[in-house]
Amino acid sequence: MKGLRSLVLLAVIAIAAGSVADAADRHTTATLSSVNGSGISGTVELTALAHGTQIVVRAEGLTPGTQYVSLYYDNGTCELEPYSPEDVIGEYTANAAGRAVVTGKADDDLDEINSVSVRLKSDFSLQACAAVTH
């Protein structure tokens, strides 16, 4: 009986370890880095879904009252590439403290997203970029 309990305990530990590894493969966080002295920073959280990826952008150092847009990219440097409206995570306006949070769903799988940007909505200029590592 003791041998059976040990075997069951080992099986439970193996399943739990596999679940932790699966969770790590399903979620990643990237850091937004300022571009051209914008002063914008923050984080991007990406979570794999059954179909696509949920993306949460938390930005600070934004200009209060200014409108921004965030996109995701196949490349790792936030370089504009042919994109569709589905590549837009969301449009948002910075609050009085210069912060904003936007959440969106990407059609692409987590392993296909290599960067996320913060751009001015007015002229689409790149203000911050987060390189996503898998």
Order of alpha helices (4+ residues) and beta strands (2+ residues): alpha-beta-beta-beta-beta-beta-beta-beta-beta
